[in-house]
Amino acid sequence: MYPTRPAGVIELLDRAVRLYRDQFGLALSVVAVLMIPLNVMLAVTLEIALGPIYSAVKDLGTDFSKIVELVTEYGGVQLFLTAAGVTMTYLLLYGLVAPLASGALFIALNGRMRGEPMTVGRAYRGLFGVMGPYVGAVMIKGSVVVLGYLFCVVPGIVLGLLLSQVEPVVLLERRSSMDAVGRSWELMRGASTVLRLLGVVFLLVLTSVIAGQIAGFGYVLVTGGPPGSFLSSTLLSAAPEMLLLPLDVAAILLFYYDLRVRREAFDLELEATRLGLIDVFMLPPPREGGPPLP
């Protein structure tokens, strides 16, 4: 069910948790389709490239001089190529795959909120229908935020918050990439709005940090020691991320509708739809030159 009244930070997160809990199986399946294979690929890449030197360094203990000697013998060119390969894998994972998984999650969770039957395949088919505008919007958003971080951390954070609604706008309103950027900026206008979202993001990050610590502690408790390979350590660090990504998406999705309730009387549109006066879910016709609607 869509939110029909404004919510504070805590209430909004409570709604996100309940949405995630109710759709746990679907949400986790949507994430797993892309994230598990890529994380396994990353872990295998690290194990093949750096596994031998990692094991050797562990055997040397804290003898720093011998560690430096070992790294030197390993070869600067080989280390550079290894680092380049690992970097490319990380970029593929977090620059492309994670945003695609997030996009499919937006569609899946929104569909379930509308009461529609939703599957993993239907979520990704919906994403592919707007793939061009979505990827373009994500790239614009990422470039602007990175530019903000280059000047100073604070502008990057603020720009990230102002552009936080780009993904739901593209996916749910079927807007072009540039229109979505402007629409997100408009929805997020006002210091109080930015601060509310900052509170939500802070609590989500705090939850992620705590979950990571719990996962690490649980692994040590069960196995009696830290991860012994890149494979186990990579999968261990990926598990909390995959589990919490649906919660992040649910929070942003609900924040998007909260903004529409506050600024555009979306709750009244929902009531008019219920009474049969209008259909708030009718999508607008595609813009000239834009992608056809699915």
N, C-alpha and C positions, 0 to 999 in steps of 0.2 A: 504494500500500500504506500502511496506517495505521502510525504509529510504535508499536513494541512495547516500548520502554524509554525511560526518562527521558533527556533531552539537555541539555547545557549551552548557553550562548548561541551560541557559534560553531557547534556541531554543528547546532543548530536552524536557524540561518540557512543553513547549507550544505544542509540538507534543503529549506528553502524555495526556495533557488536552483535545486536540482535539480527540484523540483516545477514551478516556473515554466518552466524550460527544457523539460521534457518536455511541458508543456501550453501552450507559448507561443502557438501559433496560436489555440487556443480562447480562452485568457485575453485576448489582445489583441482578438479579435473581440467578446467580451462587453463590453469597455470601449469599443471604438470605436463601437458601436451608439448609445450615448447621449452619450459625451463629445465626439466629433468634431463633431456638429451643434451642440451647445451652445457649444463653443469658437469655432466659426465664427460663430455668432450674436453672441457676445460681441465678437469681433474686428470684425465689421461694424458693430455698435453703436458701438464706440469710434471706428472710422474715420469714420463719418458724423458723430458728435457732436463729436469733438475733432480730427479729421484736419486741418482748415484751420488751426486755431490751433497745432497741433503743428508743422506745416510752417512757419508764420510765425515761431514761436519759434526753430526751428532756423536760419532765415535771419538772425535778429537776433544770433545768437551769444551772447556773454556780456554784452551791454548790458542790465543789470538794469532800469534806468529805462524803457527802451523796452518791455521785456517786461511790466512792470507796467502801462504805458499801454495796451498791446495787450490785456491781459486785462481791463482796465477797460472798454475799448471793446466787448469781446465781450459784455458784459452780465452782471450778477450773477444775474438771474433765469434766463437761459439756461444759465449755468454750474451753477446749482442744479438745474435740471431734468435737465441732462445727468448730473450726479453722481448724482442719484436713480435715473435709468434704468440707469446702469452698476452702481450698488449692487444694484438689484433683480436684474439679470442675474447678478451674482456670487452672490447669495444663492440664486438658482434653480440655478446650476451646482454650487456647493459645499454647499448646504444640502439639496438634493433629489436632483439627478442623480447626484452622486458617491456618496452612500449607496446609491442604487438599483443602480448599477453594482457597488459593493462587495458588496451582497447577492447579486446574480446570480453574482458571482465565487465567493463562498463555496459556493454550491450547485453550480456547475460543477466546481470543484476537488475538492470533497468527493465528488461523483459519480464523477469519474475515479479518485480514490483507492479507491473501492469497486469499481472495475472496470466501471462502468456506461457504456454508450454515452451520450455527452453532447453536446448541440448548444447553440448560442446560444439558440434558441427554447425548448428544454427548460429551460435555466437560468432564463430570465425567467418561464416559466410556473410553475416551482417557487416563484419569488419572489412572483408575484402570488397564489399560494395562501395565503400568510401575510402579505400586504401590510399589513393592519391592525395586527396585533401588532408587525410589524417597524418600521413607520413610528412607531408609538407609542413603542416602546423607544428608537429613535434620537432622537426628540424629547425624551424624558425624560433620556436620557444627555447630550444636547447642552445642555439647560437646566441640569442639575446641574453640568456641567463649566464652563460659562460663569459660573455663579454663583460657583464656586470661584475662577475667574480674577479676578472683580471684587473679591474680598476680598484676594487675593494670588496671585501666579503659582504658588507651590508647591502650595497646596490644589487648584488647577485641574489641575495635572499629576498629583497623587496620585489625585484622583477619576477622571481620565481613564484611569489605569492600572487602578484597581479595577473600573471599568465596561467594560473592554476586551473582555470576553467576552460582552457583551450580544447582539451580532449573531449569533455562532455558536450561542448558546443558543436564541435565538428560531427561527433557521432550521433547526437540526439536531435540536433537542429538541422543537420545536413548543410552546413555552411562551408564556404571555401576556406582555405588556409588563412588568408589575410583577414577575411571577415571574422573568423574565429578569434584571431588575436585582438581585434578591436572590440569584439563582443565581450571577451573575457575581461579586458581592461575596463569596459563600461560596467559590467556586473560587480567588479571588485572595487569600484571607486569608493573612497572614504576611508579615513584612518581606522575607524571602528571596525569596518569589515576586514581590513588587512590584519588588525590585531586579533580578531576572533579566529581567523584562519591560522594565524601564527600560533595561537594557543592550541588549536587542534593538531597542527603539525608537530609542535613540541611534544605533546603527549604521545603521538604516534611514534616519534623517534625514540622517546624514552621507553616505550613498550618494546620497540625493536632491540634496543640495547639490553634491556632486562632479559628478553627472550634469548638473545645470543649468549648471555652469561649463563642462563639456566641450561641451555643446550650443551655448552662446554663443560659445565660442572657435572651434568648428567653423564656425559661421555666418560669423564675421568672416574666418576663413581662406579660406572659399570665395568670399564676396561682396566681401571687401576692406573691409568697414565694418560698423557696427552696423545693426540693423533700421531700415529707412527708413519704416516705416508701422506703425500699430497692428495691422493684419492680420498682418504677418510677425512682429512682436514677440510678439503673443498666441499665435500658433500655435507659435512657437519655445519659449515658456515652458511651453506645454501639453504638448508632446511628451514631455519627461522624466516629467511627472506621469502621463500615460497609460501610459507604458512601465513605470513602477515601481509603480503601483497594484496590479497582480496580485501583485507580490513582497510588498507590505505585507499583503495579504489572506492569501497563502500562509503568511506568518510567524505571523499571529494564529491562523489555522486550526490550524497545527501546534502552536502553544503551547497552544491549547485541548485538543487531544488529549494533549499532554504532561502537562497538569494532571490529566486524567482517568486517565492511566496512574499518576501519582504518588498520587492521592487515592482513586481508585475501582477500581483494579486492572483498568483497561480492557483491558490486554494479556491478562489471563486470560480475560476475556469473549470477546475475539477468538479465542483458542485454543479455547474451548468451542464457539464458533460453527463454527470449522473442523472440529471433531470431530462436529458435528451435535447437540450436547447442548442448546444454546440458539440463538436467533437474536438477536444483539445489535442487528441492524438493524431489527427489528420496531418500528414506531413505537407509542407508547402511544395509547390512544383519545383523541379530542379532549376537552378539558375542557368542562364544562357552560358553554354560552354562548360557547365559543371557535369558531374557524373550523374547518370540516371539513377533514380531511386530503385531499391530492390523490390 
